[in-house]
Amino acid sequence: MAKYNFLNPFKLENKGITLKNRVVIPPMTERMAMEDGTVSKDELDYYQQRAGQAGMFISAVANVNPLGKGFEGELSIADDKFVPRLSELAAAMKTGGSKAIIQIFSAGRMSSSAILRGEQPISASAIAAPRPGHETPRALEEVEVLQTIKDFGEATRRAIEAGFDGVEIHGANTYLIQQFFSPHSNRRDDSWGGSVEKRMKFPLAVIDAVQDAIDKYSTAPFILGYRLSPEELEEPGITLADTMKLIDALKQKPLDYLHVSQNDVWRTSIRNHEDKRIINSLIKKQVAGAFPIIVVGSLATPKQVEKAAEDYDLLAIGHEMIWEPKWVSKVANGDEDSIRYSINKSELADLNIQPSFLGMIEMVSGGPQGVPLTGNQKE
Ligand SMILES: Cc1cc2nc3c(=O)[nH]c(=O)nc-3n(C[C@H](O)[C@H](O)[C@H](O)COP(=O)(O)O)c2cc1C
C-alpha cells in the first residue's frame, strides 16, 4: 500500500486502460519546436527527462492546421511529414510506463498575423479578444468550419500513427473550440452560433470527428480526453450554467476523461464572487461518474496533491513538474526532502528549459515574479 493514495494505479474504465498512478503532467507549451512545428531535439530531451513519472503525460499543444498556430515554437500535427518526429516524442513520453497523450487545437483569434506570417487570424466571428494588442480575426466560412473539424480527425489519425496512447481536445483557455462555445467570440447566426445548444455544436462535432478517426485507425484502446475552462470573464461570456449544459452533452460522448483547466484546484466562480461553491465539486456532481475528472492548479507538495486526491480522480501538476522532473519517484521513494520547489538560473540547462520556454512560463505565470527562481516553497 503506497504512503499516498495518489500513488496507487487508476483505471480508465471506459477503455480498460490502467494508469500507473493518479498523477498527470498537464499540457505545457514549451515553444521549443522547430520553426515549422517539427519536434526538436530540445523537446525530446525535456520530455525524456520527465517520462515514467506520471500515470498520464500530456504534451504541449499541437496545431491541427497552419491557421491554428498560436505560438512561435509550437508543435504541429497538421501534416503527415510531422509523424516520424512525433513518433520519437511519443516514445520518449512513454518511457517508464507513462501514457502519452498529445493535446490538439487551433488557436483561433488568440494568434496574430505575425505568427501566421501575414495571414489574418480566424475565429467563429470577427470579434477581437478584449486584450491589449489583439487583432480582429475573420469569421470562418462554413466550408472552413467543416474542414477544421476534419483537421481534428486527421490530427488524431497522425497521433495514432505516431504511437501516442491518446489525444486531448483543447476546448479550454480561450482557443478556437472555446471561441465557438463563447457568446463573446461567437456571434454567428447560422447553425454554428446563437443559443447555447448551437454554440456547442462545433465542440461536439470535433469530438465526433476525433472518435471517428479512433474507430477507423486505432487497433488498440486509445484515450480520448477533453479540456475545458468552466467560465470566462468576458461579457457576454461562458457561465457556469453554460458549462453544466456542455457537460450534459459531453456525457453522451465516449470520453475517457474531462480535464478542468484552472489555476487553483479549489477555485470558486470568477464571474460571481458571492458564489462560494468550489467549481470542481460542482463539475464532479454534474459529471456524476460518467468519466473521471482531472483537476489542476497550484498543486506542488505531496500533501496538497493528496488533499485533492481525496475529492478528485486525477491530479495534474504543472509548474512543479518543470522544476522537479523526478517528483513522483522522490515521493514514492520517501525522498520528499529533496524535492525542488524552486530553481536557480544556473539549473535551467540541466532541466532542459531553453530561453523560449522560460519566456513562455513568465508569460503564463504573469511575469518574472511568477517564476520561483529563488526561495523555497514548502507547503
Ligand atoms: C509554460 C506553460 C505552458 C502552458 N501551455 C498549455 C497548453 O499548451 N495547453 C493547455 O491546455 N494548458 C497550458 N498551460 C496550463 C497548464 O496546463 C496548467 O493548467 C497550469 O499551469 C496550472 O497548473 P499548475 O498550477 O500546476 O502549473 C500552460 C502552463 C504553463 C505554465
The ligand as a MOL file (V3000), in Angstrom:
LIG
                    3D

  0  0  0     0  0            999 V3000
M  V30 BEGIN CTAB
M  V30 COUNTS 31 33 0 0 0
M  V30 BEGIN ATOM
M  V30 1 C 4.5220 27.3380 -19.6570 0
M  V30 2 C 3.1030 26.8820 -19.6640 0
M  V30 3 C 2.5210 26.4800 -20.8490 0
M  V30 4 C 1.1970 26.0250 -20.8770 0
M  V30 5 N 0.6800 25.5370 -22.0550 0
M  V30 6 C -0.5320 24.9700 -22.0660 0
M  V30 7 C -1.0000 24.3010 -23.2160 0
M  V30 8 O -0.2980 24.1250 -24.2250 0
M  V30 9 N -2.2620 23.7860 -23.1730 0
M  V30 10 C -3.0550 23.8940 -22.0760 0
M  V30 11 O -4.1890 23.4210 -22.1000 0
M  V30 12 N -2.6170 24.4870 -20.9460 0
M  V30 13 C -1.3680 25.0030 -20.9060 0
M  V30 14 N -0.8780 25.5310 -19.7340 0
M  V30 15 C -1.6820 25.4500 -18.4920 0
M  V30 16 C -1.2760 24.2090 -17.6720 0
M  V30 17 O -1.6990 23.0310 -18.3350 0
M  V30 18 C -1.9070 24.2270 -16.2590 0
M  V30 19 O -3.3040 24.1920 -16.3870 0
M  V30 20 C -1.4920 25.4480 -15.4470 0
M  V30 21 O -0.0870 25.6240 -15.4820 0
M  V30 22 C -1.9450 25.3420 -13.9750 0
M  V30 23 O -1.3380 24.2550 -13.3480 0
M  V30 24 P -0.1030 24.4510 -12.3000 0
M  V30 25 O -0.5400 25.4750 -11.3010 0
M  V30 26 O 0.1040 23.1040 -11.6950 0
M  V30 27 O 1.0700 24.9270 -13.1020 0
M  V30 28 C 0.4330 26.0100 -19.6930 0
M  V30 29 C 1.0250 26.4190 -18.4980 0
M  V30 30 C 2.3420 26.8320 -18.4620 0
M  V30 31 C 2.9680 27.2280 -17.1530 0
M  V30 END ATOM
M  V30 BEGIN BOND
M  V30 1 1 1 2
M  V30 2 1 2 3
M  V30 3 2 2 30
M  V30 4 2 3 4
M  V30 5 1 4 5
M  V30 6 1 4 28
M  V30 7 2 5 6
M  V30 8 1 6 7
M  V30 9 1 6 13
M  V30 10 2 7 8
M  V30 11 1 7 9
M  V30 12 1 9 10
M  V30 13 2 10 11
M  V30 14 1 10 12
M  V30 15 2 12 13
M  V30 16 1 13 14
M  V30 17 1 14 15
M  V30 18 1 14 28
M  V30 19 1 15 16
M  V30 20 1 16 17
M  V30 21 1 16 18
M  V30 22 1 18 19
M  V30 23 1 18 20
M  V30 24 1 20 21
M  V30 25 1 20 22
M  V30 26 1 22 23
M  V30 27 1 23 24
M  V30 28 2 24 25
M  V30 29 1 24 26
M  V30 30 1 24 27
M  V30 31 2 28 29
M  V30 32 1 29 30
M  V30 33 1 30 31
M  V30 END BOND
M  V30 END CTAB
M  END
